[in-house]
């Protein structure tokens, strides 16, 4: 679940949040350096200024490395970058954050919303400096510290402990942080309070609301059913949900739902706010919140963040498996992964060791400075989570899930390979010899922020769970990635 007052980013570019900064930009904006990498940055800025599919196509074909263009079809990349360009609008360059090495980064500000964003650009070696990939990430603005690798796991653990204590004392973090190498934690700490009414501290095994991280369990469920031949990624919604109450079901495929290219939008909004949250317990209860809304775009032509699409995926899981969604995930994902403390616990159920969420989002949305203690987030949450997010888990359980995925315990190898991609294609005929890269997933709403980062090249896993507003967990995760040398 990603109930956002902030920008909703395309899933293929990960689930990073942006937030506003009070910093200002000078009247005379800086410009990228006049170097080969700097000219790649200038080309990206020009494409975002234009914001048209043709401009994005020209940018990709003229600036991406040939190897990168072979890996991802042109129109898929146009959709991904186009979704980001639509959300952020034109960008104003501010300064370089990293100017050397295989990945450069620059700081920019959205002319559309005023949000700060750090844009990472992975480049091939000289002399071509073709773009291999892009990464858009939250930033606090020009005053944000540039984080550098510390060189050892022991140094990271020592620095992380002091950093968390400082954040907790300032009231900026409450939760659990786990950092592991090859599945073995070398930093694992809890801080803050799980329940402020009774002064109950967070523990290492406290259960936290995951927000949109639950979407990855939905992806795994779909992949399992596809591997069993019970569905195909190319199937339309109508094939599995013949009674779906909208003609769009004839035009949207499962793959488009997975990649957020379906045209379906969100279920948060006026209808959600007006609906008694006690009425939202089954996936079908969410349908009236969005089923009569027009598509944001024709399926397959763009990408926009879509909670509604993941509700539909959950309904397809139910139809194809013959089980309720939450029962299926519990039996086929949590149980084989060894996740003993994870489930879609209802908000009104008595659940031992569950963290209460605390929020100031309403005050921020009303442009007021936080005054007094935060409020409990219970009125922002549905009675029970959906296949779009909102279930509960622990840091240890998420590490168990990470290891189960890395070692093919939940999916056949070719489908695990697919899981570690952007889901735009079908699985290959044979497994890759060595998986590389990784991915990051985050979830956030009022009083909820969660993050899991998986790096297949180094074996690192970073997990941050917080019962405060975004970006409390993501800020910690970004700091840890920098200290670990992950980009």
C-alpha positions, 0 to 999 in steps of 0.5 A: 500500500502506498498512500502517497501525498508525494510523487508516485513513481513508476515501479520499474524505477523502484518505489522511491519517495520524494519529499519537499525541501525548503531550500531555494535555487539561485536565480542563475541556475548552474549547468552541467559540466562541458564534458562527455558525461556532462553532455549526457546529463544535458541531453536528459534535461532537454528530454525532460524539458520537452516531455514528449515520446519523440524527445525521449526516443531521441534521447535514448537512441542517441545517448544510451549504450548499444548494450543497454539498448539491446537489453531493453526494448526502446518503447519499454524504456520510453514508457519508464522514463516517460512516467518519470518525466510526467511525474517530475516535469522539467528538471533544473540542474543544481550541482554534481554529486559525483563526477567521477567513476562508472556512476555519476550523479547530479542534484536537480529540482523539479520545476513542476513541484519543487521537489529535489531529486538526485539522478544517478547515471551509470555510464560505460567506460570512456571514450563512449560514456554511453548510458547504461542505466538511470536512477532517480532518488530522494534528496534533501537538497543542496545541504545533504551530506555526500555519503562515502563508503566506509571500507568495512562491515565493522565500520558500517555497523559502528557508524550505523549504531551512532547514527540511529541513536542520533535520529531516535533522540531527535524523534526522526526514526523509530523502528528496526534496521538490519544489514546482512552479508550473504544472509548473515546480519552484522548490524541488527538494532531496534530503537524507539517505541512500538506503542507510545501509550504504554511505553512499549519499545520496538524490538528486533522481532516487532511486526511493522506495516510494510506498505507497498513491499507487499507488492513483491509477494504479489509478483511472486504469487503471479510468477508461481501460478504462471510457472504452473501453467495456471496463467500467462503474463499475456493473458487479459484480465477478462480471461481470469475475471470474466465478471470484471465490471469494466470493459477495460478488462478486455484490453489490460494484460497481467504483464501490464498490471505487473509493470504498472503500464495498465492505465489503472491508477490509485484507489486512494482519493475522495472515495477512499477517504469517504469509505468507512475503513471497516468496510475494506476487508476483502480484495473485492471491497476495493473495486468500487474505489476505482473500477468506474474511473477512466484509464489514465492512458491506453494500456501499454503506452505509458507507466504510472504508479498503480495500487489499483492494478495490484488489487486486480492482480490479487483478484487474479491470484484468487481466481487462478489458485482457488484460494483467498489471496492472503491464504495463498500468500501465507501458504505459498510464499511465507511458509516456504520462505520461513516467514513465521511472523508475517501476515495480513493482520486486520487492524482490529485484531489483537496481534502481539508485538505489532508496532503502532504507526504515528503520523504528522502527514495531515499537518504537512499536507496542510502546510503547517509545521508539526505541532505537538506529538504525532497522531496514531495512523489508525484512521488512515488504514483499511481494516485489512491490507490488500495485494497492493500492500499493507501487510505486516512482517519483521526484519528477520522475516524479510531477510528470510524472504530475501534469501529464499528468493536468492536461492530459488526456494520460491520460484524455478530459476528462470522465474527467479531471474525474471523476478530480478528484472523489471518484469517487462519480458517473459522468462528466458528459456534457460537460467542465467549463469550468474545473477547480477544487479538487484533491486530496492523496494519501499513502502510508505503511507501515514505512519508507515515506511519500509525498505528492503535493498538487495544487492546480488553482486556483493551479497548485501541486504539492507532492511529498514522498518519504521512506524513513522512517516516517510522518508524515515526508513528510506533516509536511513537506507540511503545512508547505509547504501552509501556507507556500504558502497552500494549505488 
